[in-house]
């Protein structure tokens, strides 16, 4: 039969596809990935450490850095102004210290040297000043080991602050404070220990014990000698007016007033007497037995400011 019917053609096509399967598998390109069934997508439980994406990406996990929260004590002195912190187990190098009360953060040099009992870390007074921490209750801090740039390392080696750090955000502070709830608070603060000196070497600080130096005793300022008040000047002795003679015709007229009260005030002052003279009141001294006595009386009241006084007779 010259032409095959449709049924015979379909049968031949199916046979050809079945036969071509193994041949197609043999000609599969090298390295072509196989598609795993859905059920095999979960990695096996016994997958060796380092396998999978994290192990084959070329960035293996680095060493665990020091990052803890706890309480900080403030040293009694600052070892030549060193911006440093030290504590048991704290790696030697550099770290960021964050005040959990404010979020303020500073970069410090660190040393593995025992701090006071119950404290995570001890801070030099220079660090406490940069953080704004006072001498009251123990400070609550976070200490995180970092590797700063060379410029910041040199600044700290020279006793200068590093570049300012950003304050910790509120959401981070909330989490850090929650971690601190599991840390026991230190006992009553003991006397401050002397700050270990920090050697100025780029790349690390070498703590060496420094004896506690007592501050120099400054003598109290000398009290100024009391200044004696100048004695008050003695009043000039009053000129004595000769007592009037029982009899005599000489008198001294001192002044005349329109007011009787003013005349009486002057008479009482100089030891004279008041006489009415028309609408005026005269103040006089005397009488005196002779002109010499009268002139002495006149000269006396003249020196007291009454230069118009004159001797008169009956």
C-alpha positions in Angstrom: 0.0 0.0 0.0 1.5 3.2 -1.1 0.3 5.4 1.7 -0.1 4.5 5.5 -3.3 5.2 7.2 -3.4 7.5 10.3 -3.3 4.7 12.9 -0.2 3.1 11.4 1.5 6.5 11.3 0.8 7.2 15.0 2.1 3.8 16.1 5.4 4.3 14.3 5.8 7.8 15.9 5.4 6.4 19.4 7.9 3.6 18.8 10.4 6.2 17.6 10.1 8.4 20.7 10.6 5.4 23.0 13.7 4.3 21.2 15.2 7.8 21.2 15.1 8.2 25.0 18.4 6.4 25.9 20.2 8.1 23.0 19.1 11.5 24.2 20.3 10.7 27.7 23.7 9.7 26.3 24.1 13.0 24.4 23.2 15.2 27.5 25.7 18.2 27.7 28.4 17.8 30.4 27.7 19.8 33.6 24.1 20.4 32.9 22.2 20.5 36.2 19.7 17.9 37.0 16.3 19.1 38.3 15.7 17.3 41.6 12.1 16.4 42.5 10.2 18.6 44.9 10.6 16.1 47.7 14.4 16.3 47.6 14.7 20.2 48.0 15.3 19.9 51.8 19.0 19.4 52.6 19.9 16.2 54.5 20.2 16.4 58.3 23.7 15.2 58.3 25.0 18.0 56.1 28.6 18.7 57.1 29.5 22.0 58.7 30.5 24.7 56.1 28.5 23.1 53.3 25.8 24.9 51.5 25.7 28.6 50.5 27.5 29.9 53.5 30.3 27.4 53.2 30.8 27.8 49.5 30.5 31.6 49.2 34.2 32.2 50.0 33.3 34.2 53.2 33.7 31.8 56.2 32.4 33.0 59.6 34.9 35.1 61.4 36.0 34.9 65.1 33.4 36.0 67.7 34.0 39.5 68.8 33.5 40.8 72.4 30.1 42.3 72.7 28.5 42.4 76.2 26.3 44.6 78.4 27.0 45.2 82.1 28.0 47.7 84.7 31.0 50.1 84.5 33.0 51.6 87.3 34.8 54.9 87.0 38.5 55.0 87.9 39.8 57.5 90.4 42.4 59.0 88.0 42.9 59.0 84.3 46.5 57.9 83.7 47.7 61.0 81.9 44.3 61.5 80.2 44.2 58.1 78.5 40.9 57.3 76.8 40.9 53.7 77.9 38.8 50.8 79.4 39.8 47.5 80.9 38.2 44.4 82.3 38.7 40.7 82.7 38.4 38.9 79.4 38.2 42.2 77.4 40.5 41.8 74.4 43.4 44.2 74.0 42.7 46.6 71.2 39.7 48.9 70.7 36.1 48.9 71.5 33.0 51.1 71.4 31.5 51.9 74.8 27.8 52.9 74.8 26.0 54.5 77.8 22.6 52.6 77.9 21.0 55.6 79.7 21.6 58.1 76.8 22.9 56.1 73.8 26.1 58.1 73.7 29.0 56.1 72.3 32.8 56.7 72.3 35.7 54.7 70.9 38.3 53.6 73.6 41.5 51.6 73.9 41.0 48.3 75.8 43.1 46.0 77.9 42.6 42.6 79.4 43.1 43.7 83.1 40.8 42.9 86.0 38.2 45.5 86.9 36.6 45.9 90.2 34.6 43.0 91.5 31.1 42.8 90.0 31.8 45.2 87.1 32.1 44.3 83.5 34.5 47.1 82.8 36.3 50.0 84.4 36.5 53.3 82.5 39.1 56.0 82.8 37.8 59.4 84.0 38.4 60.8 80.5 36.0 58.2 79.0 33.4 59.0 81.7 33.7 62.7 80.9 33.2 62.0 77.1 30.1 59.9 77.9 28.7 62.4 80.4 28.7 59.8 83.3 29.0 61.2 86.8 30.3 59.6 90.0 26.9 58.4 91.2 25.4 54.9 90.7 27.3 52.4 88.5 26.9 53.2 84.8 25.1 50.7 82.5 27.1 50.2 79.4 27.6 48.1 76.3 31.2 47.2 75.3 31.6 46.1 71.7 35.0 45.2 70.2 35.7 47.0 66.9 38.6 47.5 64.5 38.7 51.3 63.9 40.5 53.1 61.1 44.2 54.0 61.5 43.5 57.7 62.1 41.3 56.9 65.2 43.9 54.5 66.5 46.6 57.1 66.3 44.3 59.7 68.0 43.7 57.4 70.9 47.4 56.5 71.1 48.1 60.2 71.5 45.5 60.6 74.2 43.1 62.4 71.9 39.4 61.4 71.3 38.6 59.5 68.1 36.1 60.7 65.6 32.6 61.0 67.1 30.4 58.0 67.0 26.6 58.0 66.3 24.4 57.6 69.3 22.7 54.2 69.6 19.1 54.4 68.3 16.2 53.9 70.8 15.2 50.5 69.4 18.7 49.1 70.0 18.8 50.6 73.5 15.6 48.9 74.4 17.0 45.5 73.4 20.3 46.1 75.2 18.5 47.2 78.4 16.5 44.0 78.3 19.7 42.0 78.2 21.0 43.9 81.2 18.1 42.7 83.3 19.8 39.3 83.5 23.1 40.8 84.8 23.4 41.1 88.6 24.1 44.6 89.8 27.5 45.1 91.6 27.7 45.4 95.3 28.4 48.7 97.0 31.2 50.5 95.2 34.6 50.1 96.7 37.4 52.7 96.8 38.6 53.5 93.2 41.7 51.7 92.0 44.5 53.5 90.2 44.2 53.5 86.5 46.7 51.3 84.7 48.9 53.3 82.4 48.3 52.6 78.6 51.4 52.5 76.4 51.2 54.7 73.3 51.6 52.1 70.6 49.7 52.0 67.4 47.7 48.7 67.3 47.1 48.1 71.0 47.5 49.3 74.6 49.8 47.6 77.0 48.5 48.1 80.6 51.2 48.6 83.3 50.4 49.2 86.9 50.8 52.8 88.0 51.1 53.8 91.7 48.3 55.9 93.0 49.7 59.4 93.4 48.2 61.5 96.2 47.2 65.0 95.1 49.5 67.7 96.3 48.3 69.3 99.5 47.7 73.0 99.0 48.0 75.0 102.2 45.0 77.2 103.0 45.4 80.8 101.9 46.7 83.1 104.6 44.1 85.2 106.2 44.6 88.8 105.5 45.6 90.9 108.5 42.6 92.8 109.9 42.5 96.4 108.9 42.2 98.6 111.8 39.7 101.4 111.4 41.2 104.8 111.6 40.3 106.5 114.8 37.5 109.0 114.5 38.9 112.6 114.6 38.4 114.2 117.9 36.1 117.2 117.8 37.8 120.5 118.2 37.5 121.7 121.8 34.8 124.3 122.1 35.9 127.8 122.8 35.2 128.6 126.3 33.2 131.8 126.7 34.2 133.8 129.8 31.4 133.7 132.3 29.5 136.9 132.5 30.3 139.2 135.4 27.7 139.9 137.9 27.9 143.5 136.9 29.4 145.3 133.9 28.5 147.5 131.0 30.1 145.6 128.1 28.3 142.9 126.1 28.8 141.0 122.9 26.0 141.0 120.3 26.4 137.8 118.3 23.4 137.8 115.9 19.8 138.9 115.5 17.0 136.5 114.3 13.4 137.1 113.2 12.6 133.7 114.9 12.8 133.4 118.6 13.3 129.6 118.3 16.4 130.1 116.2 17.7 132.7 118.6 17.3 130.4 121.6 19.0 127.5 119.7 22.1 129.7 119.1 22.1 131.1 122.6 22.1 127.6 124.1 25.0 126.6 121.8 27.3 129.4 122.7 26.2 130.0 126.3 24.5 133.3 125.6 21.0 134.8 126.2 18.2 136.1 124.1 16.8 139.7 124.3 13.8 141.0 122.5 14.5 144.0 120.2 11.4 145.2 118.4 10.5 142.5 115.9 13.9 140.8 116.2 15.5 138.5 118.8 19.1 139.3 119.7 21.6 136.8 121.0 24.2 138.3 123.3 27.0 137.4 125.6 27.8 139.2 128.8 27.8 141.5 130.6 31.6 141.8 131.0 33.4 144.0 133.5 35.9 145.4 131.0 36.6 145.6 127.3 39.4 143.0 127.3 37.0 140.3 128.6 34.3 141.3 126.1 36.8 141.2 123.2 38.0 137.7 124.2 34.3 136.6 124.1 33.8 138.3 120.7 37.0 136.6 119.2 35.8 133.2 120.5 32.4 133.3 118.7 34.0 134.8 115.6 36.2 131.7 115.3 33.0 129.6 115.5 31.6 131.2 112.4 29.9 134.4 113.7 32.3 137.0 112.3 29.6 139.8 112.7 29.8 139.7 116.5 30.7 143.0 118.1 31.2 144.5 121.5 28.5 146.9 122.7 28.0 149.0 125.9 25.0 150.2 127.9 
